[in-house]
Amino acid sequence: MLANISPEQLSAPTPCSQWTVADLIEHVVGGNERVGQWGGRYEQPPPRPDSLVEAHRAAASAAQQAFARPDAMVAVFQLPIGPVPGSVFIGMRTTDLLTHAWDLAAATGQSTDLDPELAIYLLSLTHERVGPDFRGPAKFFGAERDCPADRPPADKLAAFLGRTVT
């Protein structure tokens, strides 16, 4: 998805009203870098490659390595919201990544029909974990939006998490 974004699109708005495409990419790359920090693997992430695609690949690989450790699912990650076990954090991170991939696709005219199997799983997970306490101004998610029944699962996930699906 990232490889298909042109430099001209970096300043475009996204479904996350406070972020441009560049801001959203920074959030995703930075979030992946912080997985290692919050898991105690390093204090500062390594220097980023100049290319956005390569920076994303490096950060995603570092996050994957952190979650692949034998103890990662029982390890406690020190997040800004408090300590979270790896078994919960991986679901949070995966939901964040797929949702923001949807945001990037929607903002740049790409297909939002992303990994249906993963989207179905994450939709089920978010139905269990995302309640009213997480929705509203200055919170993680907006109000649930309508989504036509015939839309792909990633669209349904996006709508559940407050995105307008057109």
Backbone as numpy.savetxt, mean C-alpha at the origin, in Angstrom:
# Nx Ny Nz CAx CAy CAz Cx Cy Cz
3.60 -1.61 -12.90 2.77 -0.43 -12.90 3.65 0.83 -12.90
4.62 0.84 -12.04 5.50 2.00 -11.90 6.29 2.25 -13.19
6.70 1.19 -13.87 7.47 1.34 -15.10 6.68 2.02 -16.21
5.36 2.02 -16.10 4.50 2.63 -17.12 4.13 4.07 -16.82
4.69 4.64 -15.77 4.39 6.02 -15.41 5.43 6.94 -16.04
4.95 7.95 -16.74 5.87 8.89 -17.40 6.24 10.01 -16.42
7.37 10.67 -16.65 7.76 11.78 -15.78 6.69 12.88 -15.70
5.95 13.06 -16.80 4.90 14.09 -16.82 3.75 13.75 -15.87
3.57 12.48 -15.57 2.47 12.06 -14.71 2.79 12.18 -13.22
4.04 12.44 -12.87 4.43 12.49 -11.46 3.69 13.57 -10.67
3.30 14.64 -11.31 2.60 15.72 -10.61 1.08 15.56 -10.66
0.58 14.51 -11.29 -0.86 14.29 -11.42 -1.48 13.96 -10.06
-2.74 14.33 -9.88 -3.43 13.96 -8.63 -3.73 12.48 -8.61
-3.99 11.95 -7.42 -4.33 10.54 -7.24 -5.64 10.46 -6.44
-6.22 9.27 -6.34 -7.40 9.11 -5.49 -7.14 9.44 -4.02
-5.89 9.45 -3.61 -5.52 9.94 -2.27 -5.36 11.44 -2.41
-6.39 12.18 -2.07 -6.48 13.61 -2.41 -5.30 14.44 -1.94
-4.60 14.01 -0.92 -3.48 14.81 -0.42 -2.17 14.52 -1.15
-2.17 13.53 -2.06 -0.94 13.12 -2.71 -1.00 13.17 -4.23
0.13 13.57 -4.81 0.33 13.44 -6.25 0.85 12.03 -6.52
1.04 11.70 -7.79 1.63 10.41 -8.14 3.01 10.28 -7.49
3.83 11.33 -7.56 5.17 11.29 -6.95 5.07 11.07 -5.44
4.15 11.75 -4.78 3.97 11.58 -3.34 3.59 10.15 -3.00
2.70 9.59 -3.79 2.24 8.22 -3.55 3.38 7.22 -3.73
4.19 7.42 -4.76 5.35 6.55 -4.98 6.30 6.66 -3.79
6.53 7.87 -3.32 7.41 8.07 -2.16 6.85 7.35 -0.94
5.55 7.42 -0.74 4.91 6.73 0.39 5.14 5.22 0.31
4.97 4.65 -0.87 5.13 3.20 -1.05 6.59 2.79 -0.85
7.51 3.49 -1.51 8.93 3.14 -1.39 9.40 3.35 0.05
9.04 4.49 0.63 9.43 4.77 2.01 8.84 3.77 2.99
7.60 3.38 2.76 6.97 2.38 3.63 7.69 1.06 3.58
8.09 0.65 2.38 8.85 -0.60 2.26 10.20 -0.49 2.96
10.84 0.66 2.83 12.12 0.86 3.52 11.96 0.78 5.04
10.86 1.31 5.55 10.65 1.32 7.00 10.32 -0.05 7.58
9.91 -1.00 6.75 9.66 -2.35 7.28 10.92 -2.86 7.97
12.05 -2.70 7.33 13.31 -3.12 7.95 13.67 -2.32 9.18
13.41 -1.02 9.15 13.67 -0.18 10.32 12.81 -0.61 11.50
11.52 -0.73 11.28 10.60 -1.04 12.37 10.80 -2.46 12.88
11.38 -3.31 12.07 11.69 -4.67 12.51 13.05 -4.77 13.16
13.76 -3.63 13.30 15.04 -3.62 13.97 16.21 -4.12 13.13
16.03 -4.20 11.82 17.11 -4.71 10.95 18.17 -3.66 10.68
17.79 -2.40 10.62 18.73 -1.31 10.42 18.10 -0.02 10.93
18.97 0.96 11.24 18.46 2.24 11.73 18.03 3.15 10.59
18.81 3.13 9.52 18.51 3.95 8.35 18.53 3.06 7.12
17.57 3.25 6.21 17.59 2.44 4.99 18.83 2.76 4.15
19.25 1.82 3.33 20.40 2.09 2.46 20.06 3.17 1.44
21.08 3.79 0.84 20.82 4.81 -0.18 19.97 4.24 -1.32
19.10 5.07 -1.86 18.22 4.64 -2.96 18.91 4.77 -4.31
18.58 3.86 -5.21 18.99 4.06 -6.61 18.28 5.30 -7.17
18.83 5.89 -8.21 18.23 7.09 -8.80 16.90 6.81 -9.49
16.77 5.68 -10.13 15.56 5.32 -10.86 14.45 4.97 -9.87
13.24 5.52 -10.11 12.09 5.20 -9.26 11.79 3.70 -9.29
11.88 3.11 -10.45 11.60 1.67 -10.58 12.62 0.88 -9.77
13.89 1.22 -9.88 14.92 0.49 -9.14 14.82 0.77 -7.64
14.48 1.99 -7.26 14.28 2.30 -5.84 13.14 1.47 -5.27
12.07 1.34 -6.05 10.94 0.51 -5.60 11.36 -0.95 -5.48
12.07 -1.45 -6.48 12.51 -2.86 -6.44 13.39 -3.13 -5.21
14.32 -2.24 -4.95 15.23 -2.42 -3.81 14.47 -2.38 -2.49
13.57 -1.42 -2.35 12.80 -1.29 -1.11 11.85 -2.47 -0.93
11.21 -2.90 -2.01 10.30 -4.05 -1.94 11.07 -5.32 -1.57
12.26 -5.48 -2.12 13.08 -6.64 -1.80 13.48 -6.62 -0.32
13.85 -5.45 0.19 14.21 -5.33 1.61 13.03 -5.68 2.51
11.83 -5.21 2.15 10.64 -5.53 2.94 10.34 -7.02 2.87
10.46 -7.59 1.69 10.21 -9.02 1.54 11.19 -9.83 2.38
12.44 -9.43 2.39 13.44 -10.13 3.20 13.11 -10.02 4.70
12.65 -8.85 5.12 12.30 -8.67 6.53 11.13 -9.58 6.92
10.14 -9.69 6.05 8.99 -10.54 6.34 9.29 -12.03 6.14
10.36 -12.36 5.43 10.70 -13.76 5.17 11.57 -14.37 6.26
12.03 -13.56 7.20 12.82 -14.12 8.30 12.02 -15.20 9.03
12.68 -16.22 9.53 11.96 -17.30 10.21 11.06 -16.84 11.36
11.45 -15.78 12.06 10.67 -15.30 13.21 9.80 -14.10 12.89
9.72 -13.71 11.63 9.07 -12.44 11.28 7.60 -12.38 11.66
6.88 -13.46 11.58 5.44 -13.40 11.87 5.14 -13.28 13.36
6.09 -13.68 14.21 5.90 -13.52 15.65 6.69 -12.34 16.20
7.61 -11.80 15.40 8.38 -10.63 15.82 7.44 -9.44 15.98
7.83 -8.52 16.84 7.04 -7.31 17.06 7.72 -6.17 16.31
6.96 -5.54 15.44 7.44 -4.38 14.68 6.99 -3.12 15.42
7.91 -2.20 15.63 7.61 -0.97 16.35 7.14 0.10 15.37
5.85 0.14 15.12 5.25 1.10 14.19 4.89 2.39 14.92
4.69 3.48 14.19 4.26 4.73 14.83 2.93 4.59 15.60
2.09 3.63 15.20 0.82 3.44 15.90 0.98 2.52 17.11
2.19 1.98 17.32 2.46 1.10 18.44 3.01 -0.23 17.96
3.32 -1.11 18.91 3.88 -2.41 18.53 2.84 -3.29 17.84
3.26 -3.93 16.75 2.36 -4.78 15.96 3.11 -6.06 15.61
2.48 -7.23 15.83 3.15 -8.48 15.44 3.26 -8.57 13.91
4.31 -9.23 13.47 4.54 -9.38 12.05 3.37 -10.00 11.31
2.66 -10.91 11.94 1.52 -11.57 11.29 0.40 -10.59 10.97
0.31 -9.51 11.72 -0.68 -8.46 11.44 -0.08 -7.42 10.50
1.17 -7.06 10.75 1.81 -6.02 9.95 1.90 -6.41 8.48
2.18 -7.67 8.18 2.28 -8.08 6.78 0.95 -7.87 6.06
-0.16 -8.12 6.73 -1.47 -7.87 6.14 -1.72 -6.38 5.92
-1.30 -5.57 6.90 -1.45 -4.12 6.76 -0.63 -3.62 5.58
0.60 -4.09 5.51 1.52 -3.63 4.45 1.03 -4.08 3.08
0.57 -5.31 2.97 0.10 -5.82 1.69 -1.15 -5.07 1.24
-2.05 -4.79 2.17 -3.25 -4.01 1.84 -2.85 -2.62 1.36
-1.92 -1.99 2.05 -1.45 -0.66 1.67 -0.86 -0.69 0.26
-0.06 -1.70 -0.02 0.60 -1.77 -1.33 -0.38 -2.02 -2.47
-1.30 -2.95 -2.30 -2.25 -3.21 -3.38 -3.19 -2.02 -3.58
-3.61 -1.42 -2.49 -4.50 -0.26 -2.59 -3.80 0.90 -3.29
-2.55 1.14 -2.95 -1.84 2.24 -3.61 -1.44 1.90 -5.04
-1.26 0.63 -5.34 -1.07 0.25 -6.75 -2.34 0.59 -7.52
-3.50 0.35 -6.90 -4.78 0.71 -7.52 -4.84 2.23 -7.72
-4.44 2.98 -6.70 -4.42 4.44 -6.81 -3.55 4.91 -7.98
-2.36 4.32 -8.09 -1.46 4.69 -9.19 -2.05 4.32 -10.54
-2.68 3.15 -10.61 -3.31 2.75 -11.87 -4.42 3.72 -12.25
-5.27 4.04 -11.28 -6.38 4.95 -11.55 -5.88 6.34 -11.94
-4.82 6.80 -11.30 -4.29 8.15 -11.57 -3.59 8.25 -12.91
-3.08 7.13 -13.42 -2.27 7.17 -14.64 -2.92 6.45 -15.82
-4.19 6.12 -15.69 -4.91 5.52 -16.81 -4.57 4.08 -17.08
-4.08 3.35 -16.10 -3.76 1.94 -16.27 -4.91 1.09 -15.72
-4.89 -0.18 -16.04 -5.93 -1.08 -15.57 -5.88 -1.21 -14.05
-7.05 -1.17 -13.43 -7.15 -1.37 -11.98 -7.52 -2.81 -11.64
-7.54 -3.67 -12.62 -7.86 -5.09 -12.41 -6.58 -5.79 -11.96
-6.24 -5.61 -10.70 -4.98 -6.08 -10.14 -5.18 -7.37 -9.36
-4.33 -8.33 -9.53 -4.26 -9.59 -8.79 -5.57 -9.94 -8.08
-6.53 -10.48 -8.82 -7.86 -10.76 -8.24 -7.82 -11.64 -6.99
-6.99 -12.66 -6.99 -6.94 -13.56 -5.83 -6.48 -12.81 -4.57
-5.43 -12.00 -4.72 -4.94 -11.22 -3.59 -5.98 -10.19 -3.16
-6.62 -9.54 -4.12 -7.63 -8.53 -3.79 -8.80 -9.14 -3.02
-9.23 -10.32 -3.41 -10.33 -11.00 -2.70 -9.91 -11.29 -1.26
-8.70 -11.80 -1.09 -8.21 -12.09 0.26 -8.13 -10.82 1.10
-7.55 -9.76 0.54 -7.40 -8.51 1.30 -8.75 -7.85 1.58
-9.70 -7.99 0.68 -11.04 -7.46 0.93 -11.66 -8.16 2.14
-11.50 -9.46 2.22 -12.00 -10.21 3.37 -11.29 -9.76 4.65
-9.99 -9.60 4.58 -9.20 -9.18 5.73 -9.61 -7.78 6.19
-9.78 -6.87 5.25 -10.14 -5.50 5.63 -11.56 -5.42 6.18
-12.45 -6.26 5.70 -13.80 -6.30 6.27 -13.73 -6.66 7.76
-12.79 -7.52 8.12 -12.62 -7.91 9.52 -11.94 -6.84 10.35
-11.01 -6.09 9.76 -10.13 -5.23 10.55 -10.39 -3.73 10.42
-11.10 -3.30 9.40 -11.29 -1.86 9.21 -12.70 -1.48 9.63
-12.80 -0.93 10.83 -14.09 -0.50 11.36 -14.19 1.02 11.38
-15.23 1.53 11.98 -15.47 2.98 12.01 -14.34 3.78 12.65
-13.61 3.18 13.58 -12.51 3.91 14.23 -11.39 4.29 13.28
-11.32 3.61 12.14 -10.25 3.87 11.17 -10.70 4.75 10.00
-11.95 5.22 10.03 -12.49 5.98 8.91 -12.82 7.42 9.31
-12.59 8.32 8.37 -12.97 9.71 8.57 -11.80 10.65 8.39
-12.04 11.95 8.58 -10.98 12.94 8.43 -9.80 12.63 9.37
-8.61 12.77 8.85 -7.36 12.55 9.60 -7.22 11.10 10.08
-7.92 10.18 9.41 -7.78 8.77 9.75 -7.26 8.04 8.52
-7.07 6.74 8.65 -6.46 5.96 7.58 -7.33 5.83 6.33
-8.66 5.76 6.51 -9.54 5.48 5.38 -10.75 6.41 5.39
-11.28 6.64 4.19 -12.52 7.38 4.06 -13.70 6.44 4.23
-14.88 7.01 4.08 -16.10 6.20 4.16 -16.15 5.23 2.98
-16.73 4.07 3.22 -16.88 3.09 2.16 -17.71 3.70 1.03
-17.31 3.43 -0.21 -18.00 3.94 -1.39 -18.71 2.80 -2.10
-19.68 3.16 -2.90 -20.38 2.16 -3.72 -19.45 1.65 -4.82
-19.66 0.39 -5.18 -18.90 -0.20 -6.27 -19.82 -1.20 -6.97
-19.98 -1.07 -8.28 -20.82 -2.02 -9.00 -20.36 -3.46 -8.79
-21.29 -4.37 -8.67 -21.01 -5.78 -8.38 -20.15 -6.44 -9.45
-20.20 -5.93 -10.68 -19.45 -6.58 -11.76 -18.01 -6.08 -11.89
-17.59 -5.22 -10.98 -16.22 -4.69 -11.05 -15.22 -5.69 -10.49
-13.95 -5.59 -10.89 -12.90 -6.50 -10.39 -12.73 -6.36 -8.87
-12.21 -7.40 -8.23 -12.02 -7.37 -6.78 -11.18 -6.19 -6.28
-10.15 -5.79 -7.03 -9.33 -4.66 -6.58 -10.15 -3.37 -6.54
-11.09 -3.21 -7.46 -11.98 -2.04 -7.43 -12.85 -2.08 -6.18
-13.34 -3.29 -5.83 -14.17 -3.43 -4.63 -13.38 -3.12 -3.37
-12.12 -3.55 -3.33 -11.25 -3.23 -2.20 -11.05 -1.72 -2.11
-10.76 -1.10 -3.23 -10.56 0.35 -3.24 -11.81 1.08 -2.75
-12.96 0.68 -3.20 -14.21 1.32 -2.78 -14.44 1.10 -1.28
-14.17 -0.10 -0.79 -14.34 -0.37 0.64 -13.43 0.53 1.47
-12.27 0.84 0.93 -11.31 1.67 1.65 -11.47 3.16 1.36
-12.57 3.53 0.69 -12.91 4.95 0.55 -12.63 5.58 -0.78
-12.20 4.79 -1.78 -11.94 5.36 -3.10 -13.21 5.37 -3.94
-13.30 6.37 -4.81 -14.40 6.42 -5.76 -14.01 5.62 -6.98
-14.82 4.60 -7.28 -14.56 3.74 -8.44 -15.49 4.19 -9.57
-14.88 4.53 -10.69 -15.69 5.00 -11.83 -15.69 3.99 -12.95
